[in-house]
Amino acid sequence: MRTKPGICQRKKRFASEEEALRVAEKAPFPLRPYRCELCGHIHLTGRTKGMKLPAFEIARRRAAKAVRRENAEA
Ligand SMILES: [Zn+2]
């Protein structure tokens, strides 16, 4: 992914994807870690459209869908 220098400086940097995922997991909206071409660190992006979702986000969506199904059947 292309990152503008200004965005890179503003964004939080993570040393590893695992670290970034731990933060993303706690966020109330979907975030996805990516490797920055400028600083070589990991940033988080809210742009998940057309991207592979992290495992926890897939699980979260699957769980939400299951709840909706249960409510519809009840
Ligand atoms: Zn960066």
N, CA, C, O and the ligand as a Tripos MOL2 file, in Angstrom:
@<TRIPOS>MOLECULE
protein
  297   295    75     0     0
PROTEIN
NO_CHARGES

@<TRIPOS>ATOM
      1 N           0.8290   -1.1930    0.0000 N.3       1 MET1
      2 CA          0.0000    0.0000    0.0000 C.3       1 MET1
      3 C           0.8710    1.2530    0.0000 C.2       1 MET1
      4 O           1.8920    1.3010    0.6860 O.2       1 MET1
      5 N           0.4770    2.2510   -0.7560 N.am      2 ARG2
      6 CA          1.2030    3.5180   -0.7900 C.3       2 ARG2
      7 C           0.8230    4.3600    0.4180 C.2       2 ARG2
      8 O          -0.3610    4.5270    0.7090 O.2       2 ARG2
      9 N           1.7850    4.8760    1.1020 N.am      3 THR3
     10 CA          1.5240    5.7440    2.2450 C.3       3 THR3
     11 C           2.1680    7.0980    1.9960 C.2       3 THR3
     12 O           3.3360    7.1830    1.6170 O.2       3 THR3
     13 N           1.3970    8.1520    2.2140 N.am      4 LYS4
     14 CA          1.9580    9.4980    2.0870 C.3       4 LYS4
     15 C           2.8020    9.7980    3.3230 C.2       4 LYS4
     16 O           2.4460    9.3720    4.4220 O.2       4 LYS4
     17 N           3.9200   10.5270    3.1670 N.am      5 PRO5
     18 CA          4.7950   10.8050    4.3120 C.3       5 PRO5
     19 C           4.0620   11.4160    5.5020 C.2       5 PRO5
     20 O           4.3360   11.0510    6.6450 O.2       5 PRO5
     21 N           3.1340   12.3380    5.2510 N.am      6 GLY6
     22 CA          2.3830   12.9780    6.3370 C.3       6 GLY6
     23 C           1.5800   11.9640    7.1270 C.2       6 GLY6
     24 O           1.5170   12.0270    8.3540 O.2       6 GLY6
     25 N           0.9710   11.0360    6.4220 N.am      7 ILE7
     26 CA          0.1670    9.9970    7.0690 C.3       7 ILE7
     27 C           1.0640    9.1060    7.9110 C.2       7 ILE7
     28 O           0.7140    8.7380    9.0320 O.2       7 ILE7
     29 N           2.2100    8.7660    7.3680 N.am      8 CYS8
     30 CA          3.1550    7.9150    8.0900 C.3       8 CYS8
     31 C           3.5550    8.5500    9.4160 C.2       8 CYS8
     32 O           3.5920    7.8720   10.4420 O.2       8 CYS8
     33 N           3.8550    9.8470    9.4020 N.am      9 GLN9
     34 CA          4.2900   10.5360   10.6170 C.3       9 GLN9
     35 C           3.1880   10.6370   11.6510 C.2       9 GLN9
     36 O           3.4460   10.5600   12.8520 O.2       9 GLN9
     37 N           1.9570   10.8110   11.1880 N.am     10 ARG10
     38 CA          0.8340   10.9420   12.1140 C.3      10 ARG10
     39 C           0.4420    9.6150   12.7300 C.2      10 ARG10
     40 O          -0.0380    9.5570   13.8620 O.2      10 ARG10
     41 N           0.6480    8.5620   11.9820 N.am     11 LYS11
     42 CA          0.1480    7.2600   12.4190 C.3      11 LYS11
     43 C           1.0240    6.6200   13.4800 C.2      11 LYS11
     44 O           2.2340    6.8320   13.5590 O.2      11 LYS11
     45 N           0.3440    5.8270   14.2890 N.am     12 LYS12
     46 CA          1.0490    5.0670   15.3030 C.3      12 LYS12
     47 C           1.8570    3.9640   14.6180 C.2      12 LYS12
     48 O           1.4050    3.3570   13.6470 O.2      12 LYS12
     49 N           3.0450    3.7200   15.1340 N.am     13 ARG13
     50 CA          3.8840    2.6790   14.5420 C.3      13 ARG13
     51 C           3.9690    1.4800   15.4540 C.2      13 ARG13
     52 O           4.0770    1.6050   16.6740 O.2      13 ARG13
     53 N           3.9200    0.3310   14.8450 N.am     14 PHE14
     54 CA          4.0510   -0.9190   15.5900 C.3      14 PHE14
     55 C           5.2540   -1.6840   15.0700 C.2      14 PHE14
     56 O           5.5390   -1.6970   13.8730 O.2      14 PHE14
     57 N           5.9430   -2.3110   15.9870 N.am     15 ALA15
     58 CA          7.1360   -3.0570   15.6040 C.3      15 ALA15
     59 C           6.7680   -4.3560   14.9030 C.2      15 ALA15
     60 O           7.5290   -4.8580   14.0750 O.2      15 ALA15
     61 N           5.6080   -4.8950   15.2320 N.am     16 SER16
     62 CA          5.2140   -6.1610   14.6280 C.3      16 SER16
     63 C           3.7220   -6.1750   14.3310 C.2      16 SER16
     64 O           2.9590   -5.3910   14.8960 O.2      16 SER16
     65 N           3.3150   -7.0670   13.4450 N.am     17 GLU17
     66 CA          1.9070   -7.1850   13.0930 C.3      17 GLU17
     67 C           1.0930   -7.6770   14.2820 C.2      17 GLU17
     68 O          -0.0670   -7.2990   14.4500 O.2      17 GLU17
     69 N           1.7050   -8.5220   15.1060 N.am     18 GLU18
     70 CA          1.0190   -9.0630   16.2880 C.3      18 GLU18
     71 C           0.6200   -7.9280   17.2230 C.2      18 GLU18
     72 O          -0.4950   -7.8840   17.7430 O.2      18 GLU18
     73 N           1.5650   -7.0150   17.4200 N.am     19 GLU19
     74 CA          1.3130   -5.8750   18.2940 C.3      19 GLU19
     75 C           0.1770   -5.0180   17.7350 C.2      19 GLU19
     76 O          -0.7130   -4.5970   18.4740 O.2      19 GLU19
     77 N           0.2140   -4.7670   16.4380 N.am     20 ALA20
     78 CA         -0.8150   -3.9590   15.7940 C.3      20 ALA20
     79 C          -2.1770   -4.6520   15.8810 C.2      20 ALA20
     80 O          -3.2010   -3.9990   16.0810 O.2      20 ALA20
     81 N          -2.1800   -5.9500   15.7320 N.am     21 LEU21
     82 CA         -3.4420   -6.7070   15.7820 C.3      21 LEU21
     83 C          -4.0610   -6.6510   17.1700 C.2      21 LEU21
     84 O          -5.2840   -6.6240   17.3100 O.2      21 LEU21
     85 N          -3.2150   -6.6340   18.1960 N.am     22 ARG22
     86 CA         -3.7340   -6.5510   19.5710 C.3      22 ARG22
     87 C          -4.4750   -5.2410   19.7800 C.2      22 ARG22
     88 O          -5.4970   -5.2070   20.4660 O.2      22 ARG22
     89 N          -3.9700   -4.1660   19.1960 N.am     23 VAL23
     90 CA         -4.6340   -2.8630   19.2950 C.3      23 VAL23
     91 C          -5.8920   -2.8570   18.4330 C.2      23 VAL23
     92 O          -6.9390   -2.3670   18.8590 O.2      23 VAL23
     93 N          -5.7900   -3.3970   17.2290 N.am     24 ALA24
     94 CA         -6.9170   -3.4210   16.2960 C.3      24 ALA24
     95 C          -8.0960   -4.1830   16.8880 C.2      24 ALA24
     96 O          -9.2540   -3.8240   16.6750 O.2      24 ALA24
     97 N          -7.7890   -5.2220   17.6230 N.am     25 GLU25
     98 CA         -8.8170   -6.0610   18.2260 C.3      25 GLU25
     99 C          -9.6740   -5.2830   19.2270 C.2      25 GLU25
    100 O         -10.8610   -5.5660   19.3920 O.2      25 GLU25
    101 N          -9.0660   -4.3090   19.8860 N.am     26 LYS26
    102 CA         -9.7730   -3.5330   20.9080 C.3      26 LYS26
    103 C         -10.5410   -2.3590   20.3130 C.2      26 LYS26
    104 O         -11.3900   -1.7660   20.9790 O.2      26 LYS26
    105 N         -10.2470   -2.0280   19.0710 N.am     27 ALA27
    106 CA        -10.9130   -0.8870   18.4500 C.3      27 ALA27
    107 C         -12.3650   -1.2270   18.1290 C.2      27 ALA27
    108 O         -12.6810   -2.3670   17.7880 O.2      27 ALA27
    109 N         -13.2590   -0.2220   18.2390 N.am     28 PRO28
    110 CA        -14.6840   -0.4770   17.9760 C.3      28 PRO28
    111 C         -15.0140   -0.5300   16.4920 C.2      28 PRO28
    112 O         -16.1710   -0.7310   16.1220 O.2      28 PRO28
    113 N         -14.0140   -0.3520   15.6420 N.am     29 PHE29
    114 CA        -14.2350   -0.4090   14.1930 C.3      29 PHE29
    115 C         -13.1370   -1.2670   13.5700 C.2      29 PHE29
    116 O         -12.0720   -1.4460   14.1610 O.2      29 PHE29
    117 N         -13.4000   -1.7980   12.3700 N.am     30 PRO30
    118 CA        -12.3940   -2.6870   11.7720 C.3      30 PRO30
    119 C         -11.1110   -1.9480   11.3940 C.2      30 PRO30
    120 O         -11.1430   -0.9250   10.7100 O.2      30 PRO30
    121 N         -10.0170   -2.4730   11.8410 N.am     31 LEU31
    122 CA         -8.7140   -1.9340   11.4930 C.3      31 LEU31
    123 C          -7.8590   -3.0620   10.9640 C.2      31 LEU31
    124 O          -7.9960   -4.2180   11.3630 O.2      31 LEU31
    125 N          -6.9790   -2.7000   10.0610 N.am     32 ARG32
    126 CA         -6.1610   -3.7300    9.4490 C.3      32 ARG32
    127 C          -4.7060   -3.2700    9.4570 C.2      32 ARG32
    128 O          -4.4000   -2.1540    9.0380 O.2      32 ARG32
    129 N          -3.8180   -4.1260    9.9330 N.am     33 PRO33
    130 CA         -2.4000   -3.7560    9.9280 C.3      33 PRO33
    131 C          -1.7770   -3.8960    8.5440 C.2      33 PRO33
    132 O          -2.1280   -4.7970    7.7810 O.2      33 PRO33
    133 N          -0.8670   -3.0120    8.2370 N.am     34 TYR34
    134 CA         -0.1380   -3.1220    6.9740 C.3      34 TYR34
    135 C           1.2830   -2.6060    7.1730 C.2      34 TYR34
    136 O           1.5370   -1.7630    8.0330 O.2      34 TYR34
    137 N           2.1860   -3.1170    6.3780 N.am     35 ARG35
    138 CA          3.5890   -2.7090    6.4550 C.3      35 ARG35
    139 C           3.7750   -1.4260    5.6590 C.2      35 ARG35
    140 O           3.4270   -1.3560    4.4800 O.2      35 ARG35
    141 N           4.3250   -0.4180    6.3120 N.am     36 CYS36
    142 CA          4.5430    0.8800    5.6620 C.3      36 CYS36
    143 C           5.8110    0.8370    4.8280 C.2      36 CYS36
    144 O           6.8580    0.3660    5.2720 O.2      36 CYS36
    145 N           5.6890    1.3410    3.6080 N.am     37 GLU37
    146 CA          6.8490    1.3520    2.7110 C.3      37 GLU37
    147 C           7.8640    2.4130    3.1080 C.2      37 GLU37
    148 O           9.0420    2.3130    2.7660 O.2      37 GLU37
    149 N           7.4080    3.4240    3.8270 N.am     38 LEU38
    150 CA          8.2860    4.5420    4.1760 C.3      38 LEU38
    151 C           9.1390    4.2670    5.4080 C.2      38 LEU38
    152 O          10.3540    4.4600    5.3810 O.2      38 LEU38
    153 N           8.5010    3.8160    6.4890 N.am     39 CYS39
    154 CA          9.2510    3.6310    7.7280 C.3      39 CYS39
    155 C           9.5430    2.1630    7.9970 C.2      39 CYS39
    156 O          10.3470    1.8420    8.8730 O.2      39 CYS39
    157 N           8.9050    1.2770    7.2610 N.am     40 GLY40
    158 CA          9.1530   -0.1490    7.4470 C.3      40 GLY40
    159 C           8.4530   -0.7360    8.6590 C.2      40 GLY40
    160 O           8.5790   -1.9280    8.9380 O.2      40 GLY40
    161 N           7.7050    0.1080    9.3870 N.am     41 HIS41
    162 CA          6.9590   -0.3710   10.5460 C.3      41 HIS41
    163 C           5.5380   -0.7270   10.1430 C.2      41 HIS41
    164 O           5.1540   -0.5930    8.9810 O.2      41 HIS41
    165 N           4.7670   -1.1810   11.1170 N.am     42 ILE42
    166 CA          3.3770   -1.5400   10.8680 C.3      42 ILE42
    167 C           2.4760   -0.3860   11.3020 C.2      42 ILE42
    168 O           2.6380    0.1540   12.3970 O.2      42 ILE42
    169 N           1.5320   -0.0110   10.4480 N.am     43 HIS43
    170 CA          0.4970    0.9510   10.8050 C.3      43 HIS43
    171 C          -0.8400    0.2290   10.7450 C.2      43 HIS43
    172 O          -0.9500   -0.8970   10.2600 O.2      43 HIS43
    173 N          -1.8580    0.9270   11.2620 N.am     44 LEU44
    174 CA         -3.2060    0.3920   11.1380 C.3      44 LEU44
    175 C          -3.9960    1.2850   10.2040 C.2      44 LEU44
    176 O          -3.8360    2.5060   10.2180 O.2      44 LEU44
    177 N          -4.8420    0.6840    9.3960 N.am     45 THR45
    178 CA         -5.6980    1.4500    8.5010 C.3      45 THR45
    179 C          -7.1470    1.0310    8.6880 C.2      45 THR45
    180 O          -7.4510   -0.1340    8.9400 O.2      45 THR45
    181 N          -8.0300    2.0090    8.5570 N.am     46 GLY46
    182 CA         -9.4500    1.7220    8.6480 C.3      46 GLY46
    183 C         -10.0200    1.3060    7.3030 C.2      46 GLY46
    184 O         -11.1820    0.9140    7.1960 O.2      46 GLY46
    185 N          -9.1880    1.4000    6.2880 N.am     47 ARG47
    186 CA         -9.6510    1.0170    4.9540 C.3      47 ARG47
    187 C          -9.5220   -0.4830    4.7800 C.2      47 ARG47
    188 O          -8.4410   -1.0020    4.5010 O.2      47 ARG47
    189 N         -10.6250   -1.1600    4.9460 N.am     48 THR48
    190 CA        -10.5810   -2.6170    4.8300 C.3      48 THR48
    191 C         -11.2970   -3.0810    3.5640 C.2      48 THR48
    192 O         -11.3660   -4.2770    3.2820 O.2      48 THR48
    193 N         -11.8270   -2.1240    2.8100 N.am     49 LYS49
    194 CA        -12.5850   -2.4680    1.6110 C.3      49 LYS49
    195 C         -11.6830   -3.1810    0.6030 C.2      49 LYS49
    196 O         -10.6150   -2.6880    0.2400 O.2      49 LYS49
    197 N         -12.1310   -4.3300    0.1710 N.am     50 GLY50
    198 CA        -11.3800   -5.0740   -0.8350 C.3      50 GLY50
    199 C         -10.0980   -5.6910   -0.3250 C.2      50 GLY50
    200 O          -9.2930   -6.2110   -1.0970 O.2      50 GLY50
    201 N          -9.9150   -5.6280    0.9990 N.am     51 MET51
    202 CA         -8.6960   -6.1940    1.5630 C.3      51 MET51
    203 C          -9.0200   -7.4410    2.3600 C.2      51 MET51
    204 O         -10.1510   -7.6660    2.7900 O.2      51 MET51
    205 N          -8.0040   -8.2240    2.5340 N.am     52 LYS52
    206 CA         -8.1480   -9.4210    3.3440 C.3      52 LYS52
    207 C          -8.3350   -8.9690    4.7860 C.2      52 LYS52
    208 O          -7.5320   -8.2000    5.3120 O.2      52 LYS52
    209 N          -9.3930   -9.4480    5.4170 N.am     53 LEU53
    210 CA         -9.6680   -9.0410    6.7940 C.3      53 LEU53
    211 C          -8.8320   -9.8590    7.7660 C.2      53 LEU53
    212 O          -8.5620  -11.0360    7.5270 O.2      53 LEU53
    213 N          -8.4210   -9.2280    8.8670 N.am     54 PRO54
    214 CA         -7.7080  -10.0030    9.8820 C.3      54 PRO54
    215 C          -8.6170  -11.0670   10.4910 C.2      54 PRO54
    216 O          -9.8390  -10.9190   10.4910 O.2      54 PRO54
    217 N          -8.0300  -12.1170   10.9980 N.am     55 ALA55
    218 CA         -8.7900  -13.2750   11.5020 C.3      55 ALA55
    219 C          -9.8280  -12.8780   12.5440 C.2      55 ALA55
    220 O         -10.9530  -13.3750   12.5180 O.2      55 ALA55
    221 N          -9.4570  -11.9770   13.4720 N.am     56 PHE56
    222 CA        -10.4010  -11.6090   14.5350 C.3      56 PHE56
    223 C         -11.6110  -10.8800   13.9700 C.2      56 PHE56
    224 O         -12.7130  -10.9950   14.5060 O.2      56 PHE56
    225 N         -11.4100  -10.1240   12.8760 N.am     57 GLU57
    226 CA        -12.5190   -9.3840   12.2770 C.3      57 GLU57
    227 C         -13.4620  -10.3470   11.5500 C.2      57 GLU57
    228 O         -14.6790  -10.1570   11.5690 O.2      57 GLU57
    229 N         -12.9140  -11.3600   10.9200 N.am     58 ILE58
    230 CA        -13.7450  -12.3780   10.2650 C.3      58 ILE58
    231 C         -14.5840  -13.0960   11.3170 C.2      58 ILE58
    232 O         -15.7770  -13.3290   11.1180 O.2      58 ILE58
    233 N         -13.9560  -13.4440   12.4350 N.am     59 ALA59
    234 CA        -14.6530  -14.1260   13.5260 C.3      59 ALA59
    235 C         -15.7520  -13.2380   14.0990 C.2      59 ALA59
    236 O         -16.8500  -13.7050   14.4020 O.2      59 ALA59
    237 N         -15.4390  -11.9450   14.2440 N.am     60 ARG60
    238 CA        -16.3990  -10.9960   14.7960 C.3      60 ARG60
    239 C         -17.6230  -10.8800   13.8930 C.2      60 ARG60
    240 O         -18.7600  -10.8560   14.3640 O.2      60 ARG60
    241 N         -17.3690  -10.8090   12.5900 N.am     61 ARG61
    242 CA        -18.4840  -10.6870   11.6430 C.3      61 ARG61
    243 C         -19.3140  -11.9610   11.6000 C.2      61 ARG61
    244 O         -20.5400  -11.9240   11.4940 O.2      61 ARG61
    245 N         -18.6220  -13.0800   11.6840 N.am     62 ARG62
    246 CA        -19.3110  -14.3700   11.6780 C.3      62 ARG62
    247 C         -20.2110  -14.4660   12.9150 C.2      62 ARG62
    248 O         -21.3470  -14.9340   12.8260 O.2      62 ARG62
    249 N         -19.7070  -14.0290   14.0510 N.am     63 ALA63
    250 CA        -20.4690  -14.0730   15.2980 C.3      63 ALA63
    251 C         -21.6820  -13.1570   15.2020 C.2      63 ALA63
    252 O         -22.7710  -13.5260   15.6420 O.2      63 ALA63
    253 N         -21.5080  -11.9710   14.6340 N.am     64 ALA64
    254 CA        -22.6010  -11.0160   14.4960 C.3      64 ALA64
    255 C         -23.6880  -11.5830   13.5950 C.2      64 ALA64
    256 O         -24.8770  -11.3920   13.8500 O.2      64 ALA64
    257 N         -23.2800  -12.2750   12.5480 N.am     65 LYS65
    258 CA        -24.2250  -12.8760   11.6140 C.3      65 LYS65
    259 C         -25.0170  -13.9910   12.2980 C.2      65 LYS65
    260 O         -26.2180  -14.1420   12.0770 O.2      65 LYS65
    261 N         -24.3230  -14.7660   13.1310 N.am     66 ALA66
    262 CA        -24.9640  -15.8720   13.8520 C.3      66 ALA66
    263 C         -26.0210  -15.3360   14.8060 C.2      66 ALA66
    264 O         -27.0930  -15.9250   14.9430 O.2      66 ALA66
    265 N         -25.7220  -14.2190   15.4690 N.am     67 VAL67
    266 CA        -26.6660  -13.6080   16.4120 C.3      67 VAL67
    267 C         -27.9010  -13.1280   15.6610 C.2      67 VAL67
    268 O         -29.0310  -13.3180   16.1100 O.2      67 VAL67
    269 N         -27.6640  -12.4990   14.5060 N.am     68 ARG68
    270 CA        -28.7930  -12.0090   13.7120 C.3      68 ARG68
    271 C         -29.7020  -13.1570   13.2910 C.2      68 ARG68
    272 O         -30.9270  -13.0300   13.2960 O.2      68 ARG68
    273 N         -29.0870  -14.2770   12.9270 N.am     69 ARG69
    274 CA        -29.8480  -15.4530   12.4990 C.3      69 ARG69
    275 C         -30.6930  -15.9760   13.6740 C.2      69 ARG69
    276 O         -31.8650  -16.3120   13.5060 O.2      69 ARG69
    277 N         -30.0830  -16.0370   14.8520 N.am     70 GLU70
    278 CA        -30.8070  -16.5200   16.0260 C.3      70 GLU70
    279 C         -32.0030  -15.6370   16.3310 C.2      70 GLU70
    280 O         -33.0820  -16.1350   16.6530 O.2      70 GLU70
    281 N         -31.8150  -14.3270   16.2310 N.am     71 ASN71
    282 CA        -32.8980  -13.3940   16.5070 C.3      71 ASN71
    283 C         -34.0280  -13.5460   15.4910 C.2      71 ASN71
    284 O         -35.2020  -13.4280   15.8410 O.2      71 ASN71
    285 N         -33.6730  -13.8040   14.2450 N.am     72 ALA72
    286 CA        -34.6630  -13.9490   13.2070 C.3      72 ALA72
    287 C         -35.4950  -15.2150   13.4090 C.2      72 ALA72
    288 O         -36.6860  -15.2480   13.0970 O.2      72 ALA72
    289 N         -34.8500  -16.2510   13.9350 N.am     73 GLU73
    290 CA        -35.5520  -17.5250   14.1520 C.3      73 GLU73
    291 C         -36.4310  -17.4840   15.3810 C.2      73 GLU73
    292 O         -37.4220  -18.2090   15.4640 O.2      73 GLU73
    293 N         -36.0770  -16.6410   16.3400 N.am     74 ALA74
    294 CA        -36.8030  -16.6220   17.6170 C.3      74 ALA74
    295 C         -38.1840  -15.9890   17.4670 C.2      74 ALA74
    296 O         -38.9280  -15.8920   18.4430 O.2      74 ALA74
    297 ZN          5.2330    4.5620    8.1510 Zn       75 ZN75
@<TRIPOS>BOND
     1     1     2 1
     2     2     3 1
     3     3     4 2
     4     3     5 am
     5     5     6 1
     6     6     7 1
     7     7     8 2
     8     7     9 am
     9     9    10 1
    10    10    11 1
    11    11    12 2
    12    11    13 am
    13    13    14 1
    14    14    15 1
    15    15    16 2
    16    15    17 am
    17    17    18 1
    18    18    19 1
    19    19    20 2
    20    19    21 am
    21    21    22 1
    22    22    23 1
    23    23    24 2
    24    23    25 am
    25    25    26 1
    26    26    27 1
    27    27    28 2
    28    27    29 am
    29    29    30 1
    30    30    31 1
    31    31    32 2
    32    31    33 am
    33    33    34 1
    34    34    35 1
    35    35    36 2
    36    35    37 am
    37    37    38 1
    38    38    39 1
    39    39    40 2
    40    39    41 am
    41    41    42 1
    42    42    43 1
    43    43    44 2
    44    43    45 am
    45    45    46 1
    46    46    47 1
    47    47    48 2
    48    47    49 am
    49    49    50 1
    50    50    51 1
    51    51    52 2
    52    51    53 am
    53    53    54 1
    54    54    55 1
    55    55    56 2
    56    55    57 am
    57    57    58 1
    58    58    59 1
    59    59    60 2
    60    59    61 am
    61    61    62 1
    62    62    63 1
    63    63    64 2
    64    63    65 am
    65    65    66 1
    66    66    67 1
    67    67    68 2
    68    67    69 am
    69    69    70 1
    70    70    71 1
    71    71    72 2
    72    71    73 am
    73    73    74 1
    74    74    75 1
    75    75    76 2
    76    75    77 am
    77    77    78 1
    78    78    79 1
    79    79    80 2
    80    79    81 am
    81    81    82 1
    82    82    83 1
    83    83    84 2
    84    83    85 am
    85    85    86 1
    86    86    87 1
    87    87    88 2
    88    87    89 am
    89    89    90 1
    90    90    91 1
    91    91    92 2
    92    91    93 am
    93    93    94 1
    94    94    95 1
    95    95    96 2
    96    95    97 am
    97    97    98 1
    98    98    99 1
    99    99   100 2
   100    99   101 am
   101   101   102 1
   102   102   103 1
   103   103   104 2
   104   103   105 am
   105   105   106 1
   106   106   107 1
   107   107   108 2
   108   107   109 am
   109   109   110 1
   110   110   111 1
   111   111   112 2
   112   111   113 am
   113   113   114 1
   114   114   115 1
   115   115   116 2
   116   115   117 am
   117   117   118 1
   118   118   119 1
   119   119   120 2
   120   119   121 am
   121   121   122 1
   122   122   123 1
   123   123   124 2
   124   123   125 am
   125   125   126 1
   126   126   127 1
   127   127   128 2
   128   127   129 am
   129   129   130 1
   130   130   131 1
   131   131   132 2
   132   131   133 am
   133   133   134 1
   134   134   135 1
   135   135   136 2
   136   135   137 am
   137   137   138 1
   138   138   139 1
   139   139   140 2
   140   139   141 am
   141   141   142 1
   142   142   143 1
   143   143   144 2
   144   143   145 am
   145   145   146 1
   146   146   147 1
   147   147   148 2
   148   147   149 am
   149   149   150 1
   150   150   151 1
   151   151   152 2
   152   151   153 am
   153   153   154 1
   154   154   155 1
   155   155   156 2
   156   155   157 am
   157   157   158 1
   158   158   159 1
   159   159   160 2
   160   159   161 am
   161   161   162 1
   162   162   163 1
   163   163   164 2
   164   163   165 am
   165   165   166 1
   166   166   167 1
   167   167   168 2
   168   167   169 am
   169   169   170 1
   170   170   171 1
   171   171   172 2
   172   171   173 am
   173   173   174 1
   174   174   175 1
   175   175   176 2
   176   175   177 am
   177   177   178 1
   178   178   179 1
   179   179   180 2
   180   179   181 am
   181   181   182 1
   182   182   183 1
   183   183   184 2
   184   183   185 am
   185   185   186 1
   186   186   187 1
   187   187   188 2
   188   187   189 am
   189   189   190 1
   190   190   191 1
   191   191   192 2
   192   191   193 am
   193   193   194 1
   194   194   195 1
   195   195   196 2
   196   195   197 am
   197   197   198 1
   198   198   199 1
   199   199   200 2
   200   199   201 am
   201   201   202 1
   202   202   203 1
   203   203   204 2
   204   203   205 am
   205   205   206 1
   206   206   207 1
   207   207   208 2
   208   207   209 am
   209   209   210 1
   210   210   211 1
   211   211   212 2
   212   211   213 am
   213   213   214 1
   214   214   215 1
   215   215   216 2
   216   215   217 am
   217   217   218 1
   218   218   219 1
   219   219   220 2
   220   219   221 am
   221   221   222 1
   222   222   223 1
   223   223   224 2
   224   223   225 am
   225   225   226 1
   226   226   227 1
   227   227   228 2
   228   227   229 am
   229   229   230 1
   230   230   231 1
   231   231   232 2
   232   231   233 am
   233   233   234 1
   234   234   235 1
   235   235   236 2
   236   235   237 am
   237   237   238 1
   238   238   239 1
   239   239   240 2
   240   239   241 am
   241   241   242 1
   242   242   243 1
   243   243   244 2
   244   243   245 am
   245   245   246 1
   246   246   247 1
   247   247   248 2
   248   247   249 am
   249   249   250 1
   250   250   251 1
   251   251   252 2
   252   251   253 am
   253   253   254 1
   254   254   255 1
   255   255   256 2
   256   255   257 am
   257   257   258 1
   258   258   259 1
   259   259   260 2
   260   259   261 am
   261   261   262 1
   262   262   263 1
   263   263   264 2
   264   263   265 am
   265   265   266 1
   266   266   267 1
   267   267   268 2
   268   267   269 am
   269   269   270 1
   270   270   271 1
   271   271   272 2
   272   271   273 am
   273   273   274 1
   274   274   275 1
   275   275   276 2
   276   275   277 am
   277   277   278 1
   278   278   279 1
   279   279   280 2
   280   279   281 am
   281   281   282 1
   282   282   283 1
   283   283   284 2
   284   283   285 am
   285   285   286 1
   286   286   287 1
   287   287   288 2
   288   287   289 am
   289   289   290 1
   290   290   291 1
   291   291   292 2
   292   291   293 am
   293   293   294 1
   294   294   295 1
   295   295   296 2
@<TRIPOS>SUBSTRUCTURE
     1 MET1         2 RESIDUE 1 A MET
     2 ARG2         6 RESIDUE 1 A ARG
     3 THR3        10 RESIDUE 1 A THR
     4 LYS4        14 RESIDUE 1 A LYS
     5 PRO5        18 RESIDUE 1 A PRO
     6 GLY6        22 RESIDUE 1 A GLY
     7 ILE7        26 RESIDUE 1 A ILE
     8 CYS8        30 RESIDUE 1 A CYS
     9 GLN9        34 RESIDUE 1 A GLN
    10 ARG10       38 RESIDUE 1 A ARG
    11 LYS11       42 RESIDUE 1 A LYS
    12 LYS12       46 RESIDUE 1 A LYS
    13 ARG13       50 RESIDUE 1 A ARG
    14 PHE14       54 RESIDUE 1 A PHE
    15 ALA15       58 RESIDUE 1 A ALA
    16 SER16       62 RESIDUE 1 A SER
    17 GLU17       66 RESIDUE 1 A GLU
    18 GLU18       70 RESIDUE 1 A GLU
    19 GLU19       74 RESIDUE 1 A GLU
    20 ALA20       78 RESIDUE 1 A ALA
    21 LEU21       82 RESIDUE 1 A LEU
    22 ARG22       86 RESIDUE 1 A ARG
    23 VAL23       90 RESIDUE 1 A VAL
    24 ALA24       94 RESIDUE 1 A ALA
    25 GLU25       98 RESIDUE 1 A GLU
    26 LYS26      102 RESIDUE 1 A LYS
    27 ALA27      106 RESIDUE 1 A ALA
    28 PRO28      110 RESIDUE 1 A PRO
    29 PHE29      114 RESIDUE 1 A PHE
    30 PRO30      118 RESIDUE 1 A PRO
    31 LEU31      122 RESIDUE 1 A LEU
    32 ARG32      126 RESIDUE 1 A ARG
    33 PRO33      130 RESIDUE 1 A PRO
    34 TYR34      134 RESIDUE 1 A TYR
    35 ARG35      138 RESIDUE 1 A ARG
    36 CYS36      142 RESIDUE 1 A CYS
    37 GLU37      146 RESIDUE 1 A GLU
    38 LEU38      150 RESIDUE 1 A LEU
    39 CYS39      154 RESIDUE 1 A CYS
    40 GLY40      158 RESIDUE 1 A GLY
    41 HIS41      162 RESIDUE 1 A HIS
    42 ILE42      166 RESIDUE 1 A ILE
    43 HIS43      170 RESIDUE 1 A HIS
    44 LEU44      174 RESIDUE 1 A LEU
    45 THR45      178 RESIDUE 1 A THR
    46 GLY46      182 RESIDUE 1 A GLY
    47 ARG47      186 RESIDUE 1 A ARG
    48 THR48      190 RESIDUE 1 A THR
    49 LYS49      194 RESIDUE 1 A LYS
    50 GLY50      198 RESIDUE 1 A GLY
    51 MET51      202 RESIDUE 1 A MET
    52 LYS52      206 RESIDUE 1 A LYS
    53 LEU53      210 RESIDUE 1 A LEU
    54 PRO54      214 RESIDUE 1 A PRO
    55 ALA55      218 RESIDUE 1 A ALA
    56 PHE56      222 RESIDUE 1 A PHE
    57 GLU57      226 RESIDUE 1 A GLU
    58 ILE58      230 RESIDUE 1 A ILE
    59 ALA59      234 RESIDUE 1 A ALA
    60 ARG60      238 RESIDUE 1 A ARG
    61 ARG61      242 RESIDUE 1 A ARG
    62 ARG62      246 RESIDUE 1 A ARG
    63 ALA63      250 RESIDUE 1 A ALA
    64 ALA64      254 RESIDUE 1 A ALA
    65 LYS65      258 RESIDUE 1 A LYS
    66 ALA66      262 RESIDUE 1 A ALA
    67 VAL67      266 RESIDUE 1 A VAL
    68 ARG68      270 RESIDUE 1 A ARG
    69 ARG69      274 RESIDUE 1 A ARG
    70 GLU70      278 RESIDUE 1 A GLU
    71 ASN71      282 RESIDUE 1 A ASN
    72 ALA72      286 RESIDUE 1 A ALA
    73 GLU73      290 RESIDUE 1 A GLU
    74 ALA74      294 RESIDUE 1 A ALA
    75 ZN75       297 GROUP 0 **** ****
